[in-house]
């Protein structure tokens, strides 16, 4: 609905432009008038309960004033219990730049929102096709799996135990993913690759 109301474009806020973009353009803030409840951004299985970090929307011209998910100024983002307005999902960074809907050639195969440790998911289109989008694949583990960018499933299996990998997921070895066409499905963490989340058009 947001895209339909905004010239067929996805939200424009992205991390690279965080110093110049108002927090009102952050994906979760843009969607709130349609979703209407902050509680719908919260997964009961979220072990982290992280808000938007201040280094994100708090860096823009409005200092995060429009972002109800932003960290409290007197609390570090990794502490629990945290801001009650935490967010359990992340938006695909390949869409978070004002991309036109028409530029997504396969909406049924292109991930939009998914379980994630932080609000943007590193499923960068055109990046290594077999790389795991680790911020989403390991959404219940704050350190250090979610920062292991640029590796495939075989690398994770060689460097971590199955118990560690499965335990870092939010839903029994996988995550829930919603696609641009509106359907959603559960995906095993090994399948959360760039090719499966952001197929090149």
N, C-alpha and C positions, 0 to 999 in steps of 0.2 A: 504494500500500500504506500509506503514512504516513497519508493521509486516511482510509482505512478503519479504521485503528487509533486514530484521534483524533477520534472523534465527527463524522466526515464534514467536518472542517474542514482548511483549508490552514494552513500555518505562520503564527504570529502576529507574528513580528518584522518591524518596518518601520522605516524611517529616522526617521520622525517621533517614534517612541517609543524611540529608541535609548538614552536616558538612564535609562529605567525597566525595560527588558526584558533579561533574561538572555541571553547569547550562545547558550545551548543552544537557544533558540527560533528562531535564524537558519535559513533554509531549507536551506542546504547542510549544516549541522550536524545538523538533523532527519533529513535524507535519508541521512546517512552509514551508520547501522546497516543500511539496506536495500541501499545501493550497495556498502558494505564496502571500497572501495578509493579512496583519494584520487586515484590516477592516473586514474580514470574521470572526474574533474572537469576533466581537462586535455586540451585539444585540441592535437594536434601542429602545427597551423597558427597557434596563438596567438602573435602577435609581441610581446605585452605581458608576459604571465606575471605579472599582478598578483594579490596576495593580497587579502584583505579589509582595507580601510584601517582604521587605529586609530580614526578618528573615527566608525566605525560600531559594531561589536560591542564595541570596547574602552571605550565610554562607559557601558556598563550596570553594574548592581550587582556583577557578577562580573568586571568589567574585561577581558572577552574570554577568560577562562580556559578556556571550553569550546569555543572556536573554533579548530580547528587550521589554519584558512586565514588567520588574522590576521597582520599584518605583524610582523616582528621589531622589537623595541623599539629596536635600534641601526641600523636601516636604513630609509631613506625608501621609501615604497610605489612610487615611480616608477622605482627603480633596477633594473637587470638585471646579473647574475643575482639574482633576488629570492628570497624565501622559497620553498623547493622545494615547498611545499604551496600553490602558486598555484591559482587557479580561473579557468576559461575561460568560464563560463556565468553567465547572470543569470536571476533569477526575476521574473516579471511582477508589478510593484508593485500592480496591481489585485487580485491574489490574496493578497499578503503582508500580511494583516491579520486572519488567522483567519477568512477568508470561508468560508461553508458551500458545499459542493459543489453542493447543490441550488439555490443562487443563481446558478449558471452555467447559463444556459438552453441554450446551444449549445456543449457541450464539444468537439465536433469542430472548431469555429472559434475557440476561445479558446486563445491561446498561454499556455504555462506556463513553460517553460524554453527558453532559446535562447543561441546564441553572443552574448557580450556583453563589453564592455571592463571592466565592473564588475558586482557581484553582484546588482543590482536594475535592472530595465529600465523606462524611463519610458514605458510604454504605458498611461497612466492613462485608464480607462474614462470616457467622457463629456467628455473633453478634445477639442480640435480633431480631428475625425475624419480629416482628411487630413494631420495632422502626422506626421512621421517619428519613430519611436522610435530616436533617433540613438545611444544607448548600445549598442544591438544592431546597428543597420544599419551602423555604422562601427566594428565591434568590434576592428579591428586598428590603430586610430589613437587615441592617447591625448590629443592636443590638436590642434585644438580642435573638431573636428567633433562629438565626443560630447557637448559641452556646448551645442550649438546647438538648444536646445529651442524648440518652438513654430513650426516651419517645415515647409512641404510640400516635395515633391520638386522642384517648379519653382524654389523659392527656392534650394535647394542647387545645382541645375544652373546657375542664373544667377550664383552666387557662387563656385563652385569648378569646376575643370576636370574633365572626365570621367576623366582619369588620376588626379587626386586622389581622386575619389569611389570609383572602382573599386579603387584601391590601398588604401583604408581598410577594405575588406571583407575577410573572412577566407577566403571560399571563392568566388573568381572572380566577383565582382560581387554576392554575396549571403551569406546566413547560413543555418544549420540551425536549425529551430524545432520544438520538441516541444509538442504540444497536450494539453489536459486529458484528452481521451479516450484518450491513449496513442500516437497516430500522430505521425510526424514528417515534415517535408518541407523542402526547400531553398526559400528565398524571395529573390528579387531585392531589393536594398536599397530601390528605389523603392516596392515593395509592402509594406514594413514600416511601415504606417501604424497609427494607433490603431484605426481601423475594422476593419482586417484582423487585428490582434492581440488587441484587447479590445473586441469588438462589444458595443454596449449591449444589455442584455437587456430 
